[in-house]
Amino acid sequence: MPHILTLVAPPGLLTPAMLPPVRAAMEALGAECGTPDWLSKGEAADIPFTRLAVEPAQAAALAALAGAPVDAIAQPVAGRRKKLLLADMDSTIVTTETLDELAAEAGLKVRIAAITARAMNGELDFKDALRERVAMLKGLPEAALDRTWATTELMPGARTLVATMAAAGAYCALVSGGFSWFTSRVAALVGFSAHHSNLLGLEDGQLTGLVAEPILDREAKLAALKRLATEHGLGLAEAVTVGDGANDLPMLLAAGLGVAFRAKPSVQAQARARVNHGDLTALLFAQGFRRADFLGG
């Protein structure tokens, strides 16, 4: 069958009883559904289908689930397994916004986090908002970066996502509107082959309040996706991208599979695939990997 619907939930929350209503909702729109295939019992299942486009199939599935903590991703079967992963860092590969946490060292977390939230929802120009926030941290000692890093945690499934895709031959890169001080460490910890981000000004052991130009913004993320695809002889349809903010949206929309991961409202409204309940391994299930195929911890 030419299309596949993947249902993903936190372990134990996807029950066999949830699948028939989903199939019935799709069939009511004219779909012909195949036999469900469990990728992980209680966690992820595929429903193959034809005679229905992916968008209405996905919408029908979510409506049938009636608010259950289950994510639904519909896509063509052809090219489902991706060969390039491009991932945002803050609130995607790590659980926090590292700049906001750094601001806490200066007693400015609430003020700066409010600007971050508006910028990530597309309400503010990303470059201007970044310059403004960094300027507020001028004079902060470099040791604050170390303290922030010490409390930074990986998003559940991050290592598994990268390890499994890399072992399957995919090229995995981190692309962030944050700072190389953090992305270099996250890339090494998680196993990304490369990282692309902004350079935070440091001089005499203190933050200068400046960020190096040009700033890596939404268009630079999209350009990175196109450049890496070309370098590896791939089409954009062979890429999966993941992020949560408005600056991620262009690369999410351009990739064969662009996943809005626990994303801001404006991003959820436009992204074709959304993960709000599962962890980052949902991207593996969406590509047809089974739980038994997962690597890393």
N, C-alpha and C positions, 0 to 999 in steps of 0.2 A: 504494500500500500504506500502511496506517495507521501503521507504525512504521519506525524507521531505526536501524541499528547503525553507529556510526562507530568505525573503528579508526584510532588515531594512534600513531606511533612517531617517534623521532628520525630525521632525514632519512637515507634509504637503508636503513633497517632493516625496513621493511614490504615483504615480497616477495609477488608473486602467489601463490606456493606456500602462503602462510599462510591465504589466504582459503577455499579449498575445505574444509579441516577445520573451520573456524568455521561455515560454512554447513551442513556435515553434522551438526555437534553440535546446531545449532538445529533442523534438520529432524528429527532423532531425537526431539525433544520435540514434534513436530507443526507446526513452523513451515513456512510457504511462503515461500521466499526469492526475491527478484528478482535481476536482474543487478547485480553490483558496479559502483560508479561511483567512479573515482579522482579525489579532490579534489586530490591532489598525488602524483605518482608516487614510490613508495618511502617515502611519509610518511603519507598519509591516504587512506582509502577508506570509502565508504558501502555498506552492504548493506541494502537495503529488505526488510522482512519483514511477514508477517501471521500470524494464527492462533496467536500466542504472546505472552504478556505481556512487558513490557520487562525485568522483574527476572530471570526464568529465562533469557531470551535473553542478557542481559549475562553472567550467571554461566556459561552454556554456552560462550560465546565465550572468556571468560578461561580456562576449563578446557581448551579446545581449544588455546589458545595456549601452554599448558604452560610458563609462566614466561618466555616471550619478552618483550622490552622493548616491549610494545605495550599501550596503554590502550584500553579498550572502553567506549563510552557508548551505551546504548540509550534511546530516547525516542520519543514520538509525533511523527509528521511535522508534524501541525497545530501551528502556533505555534512552530515550531522556531527561527525567527529572532527574537531577543529585542530589546526596545526600551529596556531599562534594565539597566545594569551597576552592581553594587555590589561593590566589592573591598576586602578587607583589605589592609593595607600590609606589615607585618613578615613576612618569610619567604614573601611572596606577590608583591607588586609590587616589593619590594626583597629582596635575597638574605639579609639578616641580620635579627636582632632588634635594633633601634636602641638600646633600653634596655640590652641586654647589652653592646653595643659602647661605649656611653657609660660603663658601669660599668668598662670596661677602663681608662678615663682615671683612675679612682680606685683601680686595682689590685684591683677587686672582681668582675671578670668571671666567674670560675669560681663564686663564691658566688651571685651574682645570677642567672647563667644557669641554675643548678640550680633555683632557685625558678621562673624563667620556664618551664622545661620542664615542671615539675609543674603549673603553672597552665594552660598551653596544652593539657595532656592531661586537664584537668578534675579533677585531684587536689586542687587548692586553690581556695578562693574567689578569683575574679579580682580583685575590689575590694581585699580584704585583702592579697593578694599584691602588687598594684601599690603600695599605700600603703607596704608594708614595704620594697620595693625602692627606691622614691623616697626614703624617709627615710634610707636608707643612703648616699645621694649628697649629703646636706646639706653645703653649703660648697664643692662642686665649682665651679670657675670657669666662667662662661658660655662662655669660649673653647673649653672641652672639647666643646661642642655643635658648633662650627664644625669642629673636628678630626674629630669623628665623622662629620659630614656629608660631609667631603672624601673619606672612604673608603667611603661607602655606594654600593653598586652596584645597578642595576636588574636585576630578574629578566629573563632572555631572553624576548622576546616581549611585554613589558609595553607598550612604545610602540605596537607593531603592533596589539595587542588594542584599545587605546583609540582609536587613530586610525581603525582600520577600522570599529569599531562606531559611533563618532561620525559618520563620513562617511555611514554607512547610516541615520542619524537617531536613534540611541540616545542616551539621557542617561547619562553615566558619572560615578560618584561614588566617592570613596575614603572608607571608614569604618574607623576604627582605634581599638583600645584603647591605642595609643601617643599621641604628643604632637603638637600642632599645629605646634610648631617644625619638626618633620620633615614632617608631612603636607602643610603648605603648600608646601614646597619640592618634594616628590615630585609633588604635584598639578600644579604649574606645569611641571615637567620632563616629565611623561608626557602631560599634556593633559586631565586630569580637569576636569569643569565645577565640581565642589565637593569639599570635604573636611570630614569630621566626625571629631573626635578629642578627646583630653583636653588640658587646659592645665597645663603644668609651671610650678611656682612659681619665679620669678626675682626677685631683689631685690639691688640694689647690685652687679650683675655676678656674682652667685653663685646657685646653686640653693638654695632654701629648705628642701628636703626634703619639700615638700608638693605635692599635686596637687589642683587645684580640684575641688570637688564641683558637681553630681553627676558621678560617674565614668561614662564611656561603657563599658558592659559588654555582655554577650551580649544582654540584653533591649533595650538601647538600640540595638544593631545591627539587631535585628529591627524595632524601632519605626521606625528610619530607613528601612528597606526599605519598610515599609507606608506611611509618610508620603510618601516620594518617589513611590511608585506612585500614590498618590491625587492628589498634586500634578500629575502628568503624565497623569492620566486612564487609568492602566493597571491591569490586574489583576496579581496576583502571578505568575501563570503566564507573563506577558510579561517577567519579569525573569530575569537570570542573576546568580548570586552566586558568589564564589570566596574561599576562605580556607583556613587550615591548622590553626587552633586550636579548642579547645572553645568559646571565646567566639564563634566563627563559626557553630557548628552550627545554632542556631535559624534564622538567615537562610539557611543552605544548605538546610535542610529545607523552608522556606516558599516558596522561589522555584521557578519552573517548571523551571529548571535550576540546581541547586546543586552546585558542583564543589569537592570536597576536593582541594586542590592540594598534593601532597607532604606530606600532612597527618599529624598525630599519630595514633597507633594508635586512640585512642578515637573520633576523628573519622572515620577510615577505616571503622571498624566500623559506623557509622551512616549515613554519607552515601550517597546513591544513585549519584552519579557521582564517580569518582576519577581523577585524573591523577597518575601517578607517574613517567612516562618522558618524555612530551613537555614542551614549554615552554608558556607561556601562550597561544600561538597554537592550542593544542588546543581552547580555548574557541571559537575561530572555526570550526575544522573541525567541531566539534560542532553549530554553527549552520548548517552547509552552505556556508560561505564556501570558495572555492577559493583555492589559493595565489596565483593570478593576481589575486585580488581584494584582496590584502593591501596596506595602506598603512603608512607609517611605517617606522622602521628600528630 
